[in-house]
Amino acid sequence: MSSELAQKYFDLQKYVDWTPEDQQRVLEVSNLLLANRGPLIEDFYEEIQAHAHTREILDGRAEQITRLKATLGQWLQRLLLGPYDQDYVVLRSHIGRRHVEIGLDQIYVNAGLARLRSKICESLSQHWTGSPRELILTTISLNKLLDLDLAIIEDAYQAEYLARHQSLSKENLQLRVALDRRQKKAVIVGESEPMQEVYRLIARTGPTNKPILIQGESGTGKELVAAALHRSSRLADKPLVAINCAALSESLLESELFGHEKGAFTGATSSKPGLFEVADGGTLFIDEIGELAGILQIKLLRVLEDGSLRRVGSVQERRVNVRLLAATNRDLAQDVATGRFREDLYYRINVLTINLPPLRLRPADIPLLVKHFAPGQWKWDETFGDTLQRYSWPGNVRQLRNALDRAKVLAEDEWLQAENLPAEILRSTEEISAAPPADNSDLDTINRYHITSTFQRCQGNKARTARALGISRRTLYRLLEKHDIDLLQTKS
């Protein structure tokens, strides 16, 4: 930024026709003016404090003003003696930023600088011993120099003000996002062995800043895991921003992720930061990342590799520091093999992986989920619980919650009854219940039914199933293989 400001200064020197002769004239009167440096600086701050607004700001800041006066003294010496290089521009812009820091309005500082200019020219006239013509030329040279200086201070003021305004706007947006998401803090429910493994991975991977891929079927709670990872990280006090790729078109998704400039497309009536900028310093959760289009995969990869992005319709590079959490219900490895998903992006987001088990693989958690979604005075009988246990739940926890909502709406006296569950659940459980073998079935068929029904009764727990059958777990696995029993189908 300082090099850009310096280049502006050098361009302005040409614009105002600043010449070596001007520099020489200023140098010849520098000692005369520096001898009166103290009164000039005091007069500058007296002019500023003549206004009620600035007087209120400066009240009680004597130490800070003393530092500003010292810096202003250094600037005046550098102004008159040169050299007018990048270091000089940095020094002058630093004073402008300090004024912004303490809240001084630019208009009052400009009034002080105008007073300073007048006092410098007045001091020069009082102590001048040369010809009137040289006095005029020297005064012109001083005014050129002070015009250049004013351009630096105004540019520094504007840059610092915009930076602070943008930072505040982004912080406010981040706070609103964080507040919205924390209004209702959801929890993960489950105590089964598969869920214990999920909890262990969350505890181990949450504190890292590495990208994490959350895989699982629809409705298994991938967003809840993302929230838990964020809460357990060092970024927990920063925003967690979420977006679902499957819910938006490609063009809208690009604008949401990376932002856009005014006029970038029809309807873009103002500039808008993307979610990467909103989440800067925090966490961005991209749900259904497998639905991301090819061109957006390339842009996402670039952000992950070097932290840079461009808004739609802009050539300006912007830097962000975001931790990425991604989720999908697709087999991304298979999508890589078929060319649907970029291999380099897959390895970039798949540093750590958490696989969420479907509900059919953790039937022991169904009673806990029922208590969570139907708390308080809600009651249910054994038939209701058995019906839920026997269903395969292709929609997982989300489907279970919706089924319970239906049962609660149709319930009488806060009793949840199986007859009030959705029809597809009742049909499926009736088919399963009607599955025992016929009397003339062979021994293998009877054994197969006995093993599968025991496995269901033990809620999918292999150790309990083996104990109930009076065999070892190794024997159970051998029998499962012998009878070609599919555990997924059995649990459903």
PyMOL commands that set and color helices and strands:
alter all, ss='L'
color gray80, all
select helices_A, chain A and resi 2-15+20-34+37-48+52-58+62-81+86-102+106-126+132-182+193-205+222-231+245-247+250-258+275-278+289-291+294-306+332-337+343-349+359-361+363-373+382-390+396-410+418-420+423-433+443-457+462-469+473-482+487-491
alter helices_A, ss='H'
color red, helices_A
select strands_A, chain A and resi 212-215+240-244+259-260+272-273+283-287+308-309+318-319+323-328+352-355+379-380+415-416
alter strands_A, ss='S'
color yellow, strands_A
deselect
rebuild
show_as cartoon
